[in-house]
């Protein structure tokens, strides 16, 4: 664990901080080799700005904290996720049951919004970012908070006024907005390219993300593919400890029955109705569908399951916290994600690390790096319930195929991990600083 700084100690008592840099652990001598991500024999000093605490980002922050090439500080605009609060998309109170604020230096920058919260432009107004960036002496600022927040623009203005390298992180794979509001369809393709071009380097989570950046005019040296991964070691260890039979008893599912798993929010853009309808159409009388997730569609989905005649073979788990997810994946046989908008979902990584093949809609382009037809899973045309039903029948009636796909899925994840992410991130920071110093 990184040593607690004065900033961290204040934050742990709940005192919001207006943005002072945490104490560093001292300079280290430069060494030969590596990525050369140090200037003048010292570490690069980097500020990473996150909109809120996310369980998937924490392992990466810990790796970065331990890297001798970088002196990193994470600035949170909100501690949602680490503290209990209602997630507007789940529709229930959420607090992840794994430690999110340990092992790295961090600070919460006070949010001055009149109505604080995620999902609104003026929901994050962290004015202290200006002073933190202007006076922090950072070589680079990495922004993971999206441009749809006021705090993004505060950070950009501060970095530009200081001549600090700017790095934007995105999991995006297209310029299509999630909702269908006409003004967003018109505006996003118009303004997003100009926004991304403000970055010295863009961090993308997939090959599809890299292609998007090329399409809007970023040169190759300004794109860094940082594999959007989870903590592979943790997931593998947890999956190996799972008592699959006990988990199925908890669900009320026979050990020998094929199980399809959907694990995501019950929101329209995730299209959970497609997997429910495909499950019913597949007519696998011994099979079960397990739905892990919560959201506004649950009531109507439960009613539809009954009307389709499969209500007795559907299990509704509700929100499943992090510590129980490995058992949830491992006790299933096949994972399905039918989303119409889902740039780079980490649930795909989780399922594959637990040895489960994945069925994706063709709108989830950010995971084509991992899911290959007939090798690690299947890809079908989004919304084609008939095609999805045929895939379910093909896979669930062939245990040998499922086992082969599951093993291949685990092998694929060996080279899609936080290690690759870290190297690409440090390389991206190096290139951003070099470009900015040249400018």
C-alpha positions in Angstrom: 0.0 0.0 0.0 1.2 3.5 -0.8 1.9 5.6 2.3 -1.0 7.7 3.5 -0.4 11.4 2.9 -1.7 14.3 4.7 -4.3 14.7 2.0 -5.4 11.1 2.3 -5.6 11.4 6.1 -7.9 14.4 5.8 -10.1 12.7 3.2 -10.5 9.6 5.3 -12.1 11.7 8.0 -14.5 13.0 5.4 -13.1 16.5 5.0 -13.3 17.6 1.4 -10.1 19.0 0.0 -9.9 21.9 -2.4 -7.0 20.4 -4.3 -3.5 20.3 -2.8 -1.0 17.8 -4.3 -0.3 14.8 -2.1 3.3 14.3 -0.8 5.4 12.3 -3.1 7.7 9.4 -2.0 10.8 11.1 -3.3 12.9 11.0 -6.4 14.5 7.9 -7.8 17.6 7.6 -9.9 17.0 7.1 -13.6 17.7 3.6 -15.0 18.5 2.3 -18.4 15.9 0.4 -20.4 12.1 0.5 -20.0 10.1 3.2 -21.8 12.3 6.0 -20.8 9.4 7.8 -19.2 11.5 10.1 -17.0 13.0 13.5 -17.7 16.2 14.7 -16.3 16.6 11.6 -14.0 13.3 12.0 -12.2 9.9 10.5 -12.4 7.1 11.9 -14.5 4.6 13.6 -12.1 1.1 12.8 -13.3 -2.4 13.8 -12.2 -5.2 11.4 -13.1 -8.7 12.9 -12.8 -11.6 10.4 -12.3 -15.3 11.3 -12.1 -15.9 8.8 -9.3 -14.5 5.7 -7.7 -14.8 2.7 -9.9 -13.9 -0.9 -8.9 -12.2 -1.6 -12.2 -9.9 1.4 -12.1 -8.5 0.7 -8.6 -6.1 -2.2 -9.6 -4.7 0.0 -12.4 -4.1 2.9 -10.0 -2.3 0.5 -7.6 0.0 -0.7 -10.4 0.7 2.8 -11.5 1.6 3.8 -7.9 4.1 1.0 -7.7 5.8 1.9 -11.0 9.2 3.5 -10.6 8.7 5.6 -13.7 5.7 7.6 -12.6 4.7 9.7 -9.5 0.9 9.5 -9.7 -1.9 11.2 -7.8 -5.6 10.4 -8.5 -8.0 13.3 -8.1 -11.6 12.2 -7.5 -14.5 14.5 -8.5 -16.8 12.3 -6.4 -16.5 9.3 -4.2 -19.6 7.6 -5.5 -18.9 3.9 -5.5 -16.6 4.0 -2.5 -19.4 5.5 -0.4 -23.0 4.3 -0.2 -25.3 6.0 -2.6 -28.2 5.3 -5.0 -26.9 4.5 -8.5 -29.4 6.1 -10.9 -29.0 3.4 -13.5 -29.2 0.4 -11.1 -32.0 2.2 -9.2 -30.7 0.8 -5.9 -28.2 1.8 -3.3 -24.7 0.7 -4.3 -21.4 0.5 -2.4 -18.8 -1.9 -3.8 -17.6 -4.4 -1.2 -14.0 -4.4 -2.3 -11.5 -1.6 -1.2 -11.4 1.1 -3.8 -9.2 3.8 -2.0 -6.2 1.8 -0.9 -2.8 1.3 -2.4 -2.3 4.6 -4.2 -2.3 8.4 -3.5 -5.6 10.1 -4.0 -7.5 13.3 -3.1 -11.1 14.3 -3.4 -11.5 17.7 -4.9 -14.5 19.5 -3.5 -17.5 19.5 -5.8 -19.1 23.0 -5.8 -22.2 21.9 -7.9 -25.5 23.2 -6.7 -27.0 19.7 -7.4 -24.0 17.3 -7.2 -24.3 14.1 -9.1 -23.2 12.1 -12.1 -25.0 12.3 -15.4 -25.4 16.1 -15.5 -23.0 18.7 -17.0 -23.2 20.8 -13.8 -23.3 17.8 -11.5 -19.5 17.9 -11.3 -18.1 21.4 -10.8 -14.8 20.7 -9.1 -13.3 24.2 -9.1 -10.3 23.2 -7.0 -8.9 21.4 -10.1 -7.8 24.7 -11.4 -5.5 25.4 -8.4 -4.4 21.8 -8.2 -3.2 21.7 -11.8 -1.8 25.2 -11.9 0.3 24.8 -8.7 0.9 21.0 -8.7 3.9 21.0 -11.0 2.5 18.0 -13.0 4.1 16.9 -16.3 0.8 15.4 -17.5 -2.9 15.5 -16.7 -4.8 12.3 -17.6 -8.6 13.0 -17.7 -11.0 10.0 -17.3 -14.0 12.3 -16.5 -15.9 12.8 -19.7 -16.4 16.1 -21.6 -20.0 16.1 -20.6 -19.0 17.5 -17.2 -18.0 21.0 -16.3 -15.0 19.6 -14.4 -13.5 18.3 -17.6 -13.4 21.8 -19.0 -11.9 23.3 -15.8 -9.1 20.7 -16.0 -8.5 21.3 -19.7 -8.3 25.1 -19.2 -5.9 24.8 -16.3 -3.6 22.4 -18.1 -3.5 24.4 -21.2 -2.8 27.7 -19.3 0.0 25.9 -17.6 1.4 24.2 -20.7 0.9 20.8 -19.2 0.5 17.7 -21.4 -3.1 16.6 -21.7 -4.2 12.9 -22.0 -7.8 11.9 -22.5 -9.1 8.4 -21.7 -12.1 7.0 -23.5 -13.7 3.6 -24.0 -15.7 5.0 -27.0 -15.9 3.1 -30.3 -18.2 5.4 -32.3 -19.7 8.9 -32.3 -23.2 7.6 -31.9 -24.8 8.8 -28.7 -26.4 6.4 -26.3 -29.9 7.9 -26.4 -31.8 8.9 -29.6 -32.3 12.5 -28.9 -32.1 14.3 -32.3 -29.8 17.1 -31.0 -27.3 14.6 -29.6 -27.2 12.7 -32.9 -26.5 16.0 -34.6 -24.1 17.5 -32.1 -21.9 14.7 -31.0 -20.3 13.9 -34.4 -19.9 17.7 -34.9 -18.1 18.6 -31.7 -16.5 15.3 -30.4 -13.6 15.3 -33.0 -12.6 18.8 -32.1 -12.6 17.9 -28.4 -10.4 14.8 -28.8 -8.0 16.7 -31.0 -7.2 18.9 -27.9 -5.5 15.9 -26.3 -1.8 15.4 -26.8 -2.5 11.7 -26.6 -5.8 9.7 -26.5 -6.0 6.5 -24.4 -8.4 4.0 -26.0 -9.6 0.7 -24.6 -9.8 -1.3 -27.8 -8.8 -1.6 -31.4 -12.2 -0.2 -32.4 -11.5 2.8 -30.2 -8.1 3.3 -31.9 -9.9 3.2 -35.3 -12.4 5.8 -34.2 -9.5 8.2 -33.2 -7.9 7.7 -36.6 -11.2 8.4 -38.3 -11.4 11.8 -36.7 -7.9 12.8 -37.6 -5.6 11.8 -34.7 -2.2 10.6 -35.9 -0.9 7.2 -34.8 1.6 8.7 -32.4 -1.3 10.4 -30.5 -3.2 7.1 -29.9 -2.3 4.7 -27.2 -4.2 1.4 -26.9 -4.5 0.7 -23.2 -6.4 -2.6 -23.0 -9.6 -1.9 -20.9 -9.0 -4.8 -18.5 -9.8 -6.0 -15.0 -7.6 -7.4 -12.3 -6.9 -10.7 -14.0 -5.1 -12.3 -11.0 -7.9 -11.5 -8.6 -10.6 -12.9 -10.9 -8.6 -16.1 -11.7 -8.0 -16.8 -8.0 -11.6 -16.2 -7.0 -12.9 -18.3 -9.8 -10.7 -21.2 -8.8 -12.3 -21.1 -5.3 -15.9 -21.2 -6.4 -18.1 -24.1 -5.3 -20.2 -24.3 -8.4 -22.6 -26.9 -7.0 -23.3 -24.7 -3.9 -24.0 -21.6 -6.0 -26.5 -23.6 -8.1 -28.2 -24.9 -4.9 -28.5 -21.2 -3.8 -30.2 -20.5 -7.2 -32.4 -23.5 -7.1 -30.9 -24.8 -10.3 -30.0 -28.5 -10.9 -26.2 -29.2 -11.3 -26.6 -30.8 -14.7 -28.9 -28.1 -16.2 -27.4 -25.7 -18.8 -27.4 -22.1 -17.6 -27.4 -18.8 -19.6 -26.2 -15.7 -17.7 -27.1 -12.1 -18.3 -25.1 -9.7 -15.9 -25.7 -6.0 -16.5 -28.1 -3.2 -15.6 -31.7 -3.7 -16.7 -31.7 -0.6 -18.9 -33.1 -0.2 -22.4 -29.8 0.1 -24.2 -28.6 -3.2 -22.7 -31.6 -4.9 -24.4 -32.1 -7.6 -21.6 -35.5 -8.4 -23.3 -33.5 -10.0 -26.2 -31.8 -12.6 -24.1 -35.1 -13.4 -22.4 -37.0 -13.8 -25.7 -34.2 -15.8 -27.3 -34.1 -18.1 -24.2 -37.8 -18.8 -24.6 -37.5 -19.3 -28.4 -34.6 -21.7 -28.0 -37.0 -24.2 -26.3 -34.4 -25.8 -24.1 -36.7 -27.3 -21.4 -33.9 -28.3 -19.1 -32.0 -24.9 -19.3 -32.2 -21.9 -17.0 -31.7 -18.2 -17.4 -30.0 -16.3 -14.6 -30.3 -12.5 -14.7 -27.9 -10.6 -12.4 -28.6 -6.9 -12.3 -31.1 -4.3 -11.3 -32.9 -1.4 -13.1 -36.2 0.1 -14.2 -37.0 -2.7 -16.6 -37.2 -5.5 -14.0 -40.9 -5.5 -13.4 -41.8 -5.6 -17.1 -39.2 -8.3 -17.8 -40.6 -10.5 -15.0 -44.0 -10.1 -16.4 -42.8 -11.0 -19.9 -41.0 -14.1 -18.6 -44.3 -15.4 -17.2 -46.1 -14.6 -20.5 -43.5 -16.4 -22.5 -43.9 -19.5 -20.3 -40.4 -19.5 -18.9 -41.0 -17.7 -15.6 -40.2 -20.8 -13.5 -36.8 -21.2 -15.2 -35.6 -17.6 -14.8 -33.7 -16.6 -11.7 -33.6 -12.9 -10.7 -30.5 -12.1 -8.6 -30.9 -8.3 -8.4 -27.7 -6.3 -7.9 -24.7 -8.6 -7.3 -21.7 -7.0 -5.5 -18.1 -7.5 -6.6 -17.1 -10.3 -4.2 -19.9 -12.6 -5.4 -19.5 -12.0 -9.1 -16.8 -14.7 -9.7 -19.2 -17.4 -8.3 -22.0 -16.0 -10.5 -20.0 -16.4 -13.7 -18.5 -19.7 -12.8 -21.8 -21.3 -11.9 -23.2 -20.4 -15.3 -22.3 -22.0 -18.7 -22.7 -19.2 -21.2 -22.6 -15.4 -20.8 -24.8 -13.2 -23.1 -24.6 -9.5 -23.5 -27.1 -8.2 -26.1 -26.5 -4.4 -25.8 -27.2 -1.9 -28.6 -24.8 0.6 -26.9 -21.9 -0.7 -24.8 -18.5 0.5 -26.0 -16.1 -1.6 -23.9 -18.0 -3.6 -21.1 -15.6 -5.1 -18.5 -18.2 -7.9 -17.8 -16.8 -9.6 -20.9 -13.4 -9.8 -19.3 -14.8 -11.1 -16.1 -16.8 -13.8 -17.8 -13.8 -15.0 -19.9 -11.5 -15.0 -16.9 -14.0 -17.3 -15.2 -13.8 -19.6 -18.2 -17.1 -18.7 -19.7 -17.6 -18.2 -23.5 -19.4 -15.0 -24.4 -22.2 -14.2 -26.9 -22.1 -10.5 -28.0 -24.2 -8.3 -30.1 -22.4 -6.8 -33.1 -22.8 -3.3 -31.6 -20.3 -4.1 -28.8 -17.3 -3.4 -31.1 -14.9 -2.6 -28.2 -14.8 -6.3 -27.3 -14.2 -7.8 -30.8 -10.5 -7.9 -29.6 -11.6 -10.7 -27.2 -14.6 -12.5 -28.6 -14.0 -14.4 -31.8 -16.7 -16.4 -33.5 -16.4 -20.1 -32.7 -13.2 -19.7 -30.8 -14.0 -17.7 -27.6 -17.7 -17.2 -28.2 -20.1 -15.9 -30.7 -21.2 -12.5 -32.2 -24.7 -11.9 -33.7 -26.6 -9.1 -35.2 -28.0 -6.8 -32.5 -31.7 -7.3 -32.1 -31.9 -10.6 -34.1 -33.6 -12.7 -31.4 -33.9 -15.7 -33.8 -30.1 -15.8 -34.4 -29.4 -15.5 -30.7 -31.8 -18.3 -30.0 -30.0 -20.5 -32.5 -26.7 -19.7 -30.9 -28.1 -20.7 -27.5 -29.3 -24.0 -28.8 -26.0 -24.8 -30.6 -23.9 -24.0 -27.6 -26.0 -25.3 -24.7 -26.6 -28.7 -26.4 -22.9 -29.2 -26.9 -21.0 -29.4 -23.5 -17.7 -30.2 -25.3 -18.0 -27.1 -27.4 -18.8 -25.0 -24.3 -15.7 -26.4 -22.5 -13.4 -25.8 -25.5 -14.7 -22.2 -25.9 -14.3 -21.5 -22.2 -10.7 -22.7 -22.1 -9.9 -20.6 -25.2 -11.5 -17.6 -23.5 -9.2 -17.9 -20.4 -6.1 -18.2 -22.7 -7.1 -15.1 -24.6 -7.1 -13.1 -21.4 -3.5 -13.9 -20.7 -2.4 -11.0 -23.0 -5.3 -8.7 -22.1 -4.4 -7.6 -18.6 -3.4 -4.7 -16.4 0.2 -5.3 -17.3 -0.4 -4.4 -21.0 -2.6 -1.5 -19.8 0.2 -0.1 -17.6 2.9 -0.2 -20.3 0.7 1.5 -22.8 -0.4 4.1 -20.3 3.2 5.0 -19.4 4.1 5.1 -23.0 1.2 7.4 -23.8 2.2 9.8 -21.0 5.7 9.8 -22.3 4.6 10.7 -25.8 2.2 13.4 -24.6 4.9 15.1 -22.6 7.3 14.9 -25.5 4.7 16.4 -27.8 3.8 19.2 -25.4 7.4 20.1 -24.7 8.0 20.2 -28.4 4.9 22.5 -28.9 
